Structures are given as structure tokens and as C-alpha cells.
Amino acid sequence: MKNKYLTILLALLLTAVLLIGCSSATTNTSEPAAPADTSADTSASSDTPYIAVISKGFQHQFWQAVKAGAEKAATDYNVTITFEGPETEAMVDKQVEMVQAALDKNPAALCLAALDTQALTPLLERAQSEGIPVVGFDSGVASDIPVSTAATDNIAAAGMAADKMAELIGGEGQVAVIVHDQTSQTGIDRRDGFVNQINAKYPNIEIVDIQYGGGDQLKSTDLAKAIIQAHPDLKGFFGANEGSIIGVLNAVSEMGKEGQIVVIGYDSGKQQMDA
């Protein structure tokens, strides 16, 4: 029965990824907590499999698109789901609590975008010991416990962002990076994919600063403004997720640098697309 549920789970996550795939890396290279779906019957006696889906947050349009994709797949494959995420992507402890509560319900499977794999390792080991398959999505889970992961190739996509940045700033000058975190696989891969590509291919481009804003727009705005003040000749910013890039856009606007600083980032929130 677990194998049947695993097949359903993979189909559910693939559907969600297909629905949001175009939002992960465009030249725009591209939240209060998400409540559980209280209509889901999570009882062990239910004939309908229950799958817990836990994201990194719910404050960005990206996560709302993930939720919509998961709900569509749940309907298509006749499963019930809950979809939860902490208020911000800095709330590692809150996500740990959500995963623990989900496992207490003995789900058929767990879908997880981990904020911090190390913090979740004991619960991942518990899921494995209880025969609950884990599938990673978005940042995935940096562990051999998940049976599969549905995600963008973040290193390659960030490398493409670096190439575009180099093109737009003429192959030389100073750029900076705002990343949501350095604990999730997306944060690590997007940062490294951009930085490594710049260092490998563009010797005349200098990365003057890398900062971490927790995916929070206000914090990312403050960080970006400080970078602009410290580096008045800055030519470009790379933002690694929606919150990061919106913060950068706000900073560029508030500092009167529109048209002077190239801004490239992940996801496709409305403010990004309208910029």
C-alpha cells in the first residue's frame, strides 16, 4: 500500500512543479502561516490516503502557486492533503514543529521543502523508521532519506542568471547578492551557482557583498540599501527568491537608482513582473 501511496505522491508533486515551473527562473530570473486544510480526513481508518505537504513558507506568491498545484493534484489522484508553512522562511523551529505534528498523524507520505535539513534530521529518521516515504520539493532535503525530489536545477539556473547579468552590465563592474538563507539547498545552490559562474567566466566582475535576508522583504530592502550606500558604483544585484528580489527592487527605487542598477532574481511575484 505504501508503494501505491508513493506513486500518488510523486504524481502530486510533479503536477505541482509543472504548474509552477515557469516561476522558478526568469530574467526577473524568474506570509501568515498557511493553515492546514481542515477538510482533510487524516484518520488512519480512512480509505483515502492522507499526504502532509510542508513548505518553507506561505508569504510569497510562489508558495501559493505550489499550494494550488498540490491541491489540483490531490483532486486528480483522489487523496487528501494538508498544506502548511511557517509565517516566514526564517522560522526553522516552527517548521520542525509542523513536521513533528504531521508525522504524529501517521500520513501515507510527507512532502517537504526543508528550511534547515540538519534541524529536521531526527524527524526524517523517524519518518524512515516508520515507513513514511519523504519526497522533497523546491529546496528539497539534503539527505539520502527522501525517495525523490521535485525541484529546479538551481545551480544551472543561477548560472544562467550570472550570464545574463554579465551581458547586461557589459562584462565588468561590481555586483552584489541577496539570498534568502544559507541553510536550505535552494539558498546554497542559487548563491553558489551565481557566484561560481561569475568567478569562472567573468574576471572583470567583482562580487562585492553577499547578504542573507531570510526571504523577508523589509530586511532585504535594508540590506540592499546598505550595500548601495557602501558601493556607489554598484552595477547589479542578484536576488535568490521573491522576498529577496522585492527587497532589492524597493531599495533601488528608494535610493533613486532605477535604470542605473541591473536587478535579476528568482520567482515571478507580481511586483517583480511589474518592475
C-alpha positions in Angstrom: 0.0 0.0 0.0 2.9 2.4 0.8 4.2 1.9 -2.8 0.8 2.9 -4.1 0.8 6.0 -2.0 4.3 6.8 -3.1 3.3 6.7 -6.8 0.4 9.0 -6.0 2.8 11.3 -4.0 5.2 11.6 -6.9 2.5 12.4 -9.3 1.1 15.0 -6.9 4.5 16.8 -6.6 5.2 16.6 -10.3 1.9 18.2 -11.1 2.6 20.9 -8.6 6.1 21.5 -10.1 4.7 21.6 -13.6 2.1 24.2 -12.6 4.8 26.5 -11.1 7.9 25.6 -13.1 7.9 28.7 -15.1 8.1 30.8 -12.0 11.5 29.4 -10.8 14.0 31.2 -13.1 13.3 34.1 -15.4 15.2 37.3 -16.0 13.2 38.5 -13.2 15.0 35.1 -13.1 12.2 34.0 -12.9 3.1 35.4 4.6 0.9 34.5 7.6 1.3 30.7 8.1 -0.5 28.5 5.7 -3.3 26.8 7.6 -3.8 23.1 7.3 -6.6 22.0 5.0 -9.0 21.2 7.8 -11.3 19.4 5.4 -8.8 16.6 5.0 -9.7 13.4 6.8 -6.4 12.3 8.4 -7.8 9.4 10.3 -6.0 6.1 10.0 -9.3 4.3 9.1 -9.9 6.5 6.0 -9.7 4.7 2.7 -8.4 7.8 1.1 -4.6 8.3 1.6 -3.5 11.4 3.5 -0.4 13.3 2.5 1.2 16.1 4.5 2.7 18.9 2.5 5.0 21.3 4.4 6.6 24.2 2.6 9.2 26.8 3.6 6.6 29.5 4.0 3.4 30.9 2.6 4.1 34.6 2.4 5.1 34.7 -1.3 3.1 34.1 -4.5 5.4 31.2 -5.3 4.2 29.2 -2.3 0.6 30.0 -3.1 1.2 28.6 -6.6 2.7 25.4 -5.0 -0.3 25.0 -2.8 -2.7 25.4 -5.8 -0.7 22.8 -7.7 -0.7 20.3 -4.8 -4.5 20.8 -4.3 -5.2 20.2 -8.0 -3.1 17.0 -8.0 -4.8 15.8 -4.8 -8.2 16.1 -6.5 -6.9 14.4 -9.7 -5.5 11.5 -7.7 -8.2 11.2 -5.0 -6.0 11.9 -2.0 -6.4 14.3 0.9 -3.7 16.7 1.8 -2.8 19.4 4.3 -0.6 22.2 3.2 1.3 24.2 5.8 4.3 26.6 6.0 5.7 28.9 8.7 5.0 32.7 8.7 8.5 33.4 7.4 11.3 31.4 5.9 13.4 32.2 8.9 11.2 30.2 11.3 13.1 26.9 11.4 11.7 25.9 14.8 8.1 26.4 13.6 8.7 24.2 10.6 10.2 21.5 12.8 7.0 21.6 14.9 4.9 21.3 11.8 6.8 18.2 10.6 6.5 16.6 14.0 2.8 17.2 14.1 2.4 15.8 10.6 4.2 12.6 11.5 2.1 12.2 14.6 -0.9 11.8 12.2 0.8 8.8 10.5 0.5 10.2 7.0 0.8 7.9 3.9 3.7 10.2 2.9 5.4 13.5 3.6 6.2 16.2 1.1 8.8 18.7 2.4 10.7 21.8 1.4 13.2 22.0 4.2 14.4 25.2 5.7 17.2 23.5 7.6 17.9 19.8 6.9 20.1 19.5 10.0 17.4 20.7 12.3 15.0 18.2 10.7 17.3 15.2 10.6 15.8 13.4 13.7 12.3 13.7 12.2 13.4 12.5 8.8 15.0 9.5 10.5 11.7 8.9 12.4 9.8 9.0 9.1 12.1 6.5 7.6 11.9 4.2 10.6 8.1 4.3 10.5 8.0 3.6 6.8 6.7 7.0 5.8 8.2 8.0 2.4 9.5 11.5 2.2 9.6 13.5 -1.1 11.5 16.8 -1.2 10.4 19.8 -3.3 11.8 23.2 -4.0 14.8 23.2 -1.7 14.3 19.5 -1.1 16.1 17.8 1.7 19.9 17.4 1.7 19.7 13.8 2.8 19.6 10.3 1.4 16.3 9.7 3.2 13.9 11.3 0.6 12.9 8.8 -2.1 12.8 11.6 -4.7 12.9 15.4 -5.1 11.0 17.7 -7.5 13.0 20.8 -8.0 14.6 23.3 -10.4 18.3 22.7 -11.2 19.1 25.8 -9.1 22.8 25.7 -9.8 22.3 25.8 -13.6 19.5 28.4 -13.4 21.6 30.7 -11.2 24.5 30.2 -13.6 22.2 31.5 -16.4 21.3 34.5 -14.2 25.0 35.2 -13.9 25.5 35.1 -17.7 22.6 37.5 -18.1 24.0 39.8 -15.5 27.3 39.8 -17.3 25.6 40.6 -20.6 23.6 43.5 -19.2 26.4 45.2 -17.3 28.9 44.9 -20.1 31.1 42.2 -18.6 32.6 44.3 -15.9 31.8 46.1 -12.7 30.6 45.5 -9.2 27.6 43.3 -8.3 26.0 42.1 -5.1 23.9 39.1 -4.0 20.9 38.9 -1.6 20.0 35.3 -0.6 17.1 34.1 1.5 19.3 31.8 3.6 22.4 29.7 3.8 20.8 26.6 5.3 18.3 25.4 2.6 19.5 23.7 -0.5 17.9 26.4 -2.7 19.7 29.1 -0.8 23.1 27.3 -1.1 22.7 26.3 -4.8 21.4 29.6 -6.0 24.1 31.5 -4.3 26.9 29.1 -5.4 25.5 28.8 -8.9 25.6 32.5 -9.4 28.9 33.2 -7.6 30.8 30.3 -9.2 29.7 31.2 -12.7 30.8 34.8 -12.2 34.1 33.8 -10.8 34.8 31.2 -13.5 33.8 33.2 -16.6 33.9 36.9 -15.8 37.2 38.1 -14.2 36.2 41.7 -14.6 33.1 41.4 -12.5 33.5 41.7 -8.7 31.0 40.3 -6.2 31.3 42.9 -3.5 28.9 41.5 -1.0 26.6 38.6 -0.2 23.9 39.1 2.4 21.1 36.9 3.8 17.6 38.4 4.3 15.6 35.4 5.4 13.3 35.9 2.4 11.9 38.9 4.2 11.2 41.9 2.0 11.9 44.6 4.7 15.1 43.0 5.9 16.2 42.5 2.3 15.4 46.2 1.5 17.6 47.3 4.4 20.5 45.1 3.4 20.3 46.2 -0.2 20.2 49.9 0.7 23.3 49.4 2.9 25.1 47.7 0.0 24.2 50.6 -2.4 25.5 53.1 0.2 28.7 51.2 0.7 29.3 50.7 -3.1 28.1 53.7 -5.0 29.4 52.3 -8.3 27.4 49.1 -8.0 26.1 47.9 -11.3 23.9 44.9 -10.5 22.0 42.8 -7.9 21.1 39.1 -7.9 18.2 38.1 -5.6 17.7 34.4 -4.8 14.0 34.4 -4.1 10.9 36.5 -4.3 11.3 38.2 -0.9 15.0 38.9 -1.6 14.4 40.4 -5.0 11.4 42.5 -3.9 13.6 44.0 -1.2 16.2 44.8 -3.8 13.7 46.5 -6.1 12.4 48.5 -3.1 16.0 49.6 -2.2 16.9 50.5 -5.8 13.7 52.7 -6.0 14.2 54.3 -2.6 17.8 55.1 -3.4 17.0 56.7 -6.7 19.0 54.1 -8.6 16.3 52.9 -11.1 17.8 52.5 -14.5 21.3 52.5 -13.0 21.4 49.1 -11.3 20.5 45.9 -13.1 18.3 43.6 -11.0 18.0 39.9 -11.7 16.3 37.4 -9.5 14.3 34.2 -8.9 10.5 33.7 -8.9 7.7 35.7 -10.5 5.7 37.6 -8.0 3.6 40.5 -9.3 5.9 43.2 -8.0 8.8 41.5 -9.8 7.0 41.1 -13.1 5.7 44.7 -13.0 9.2 46.1 -12.3 
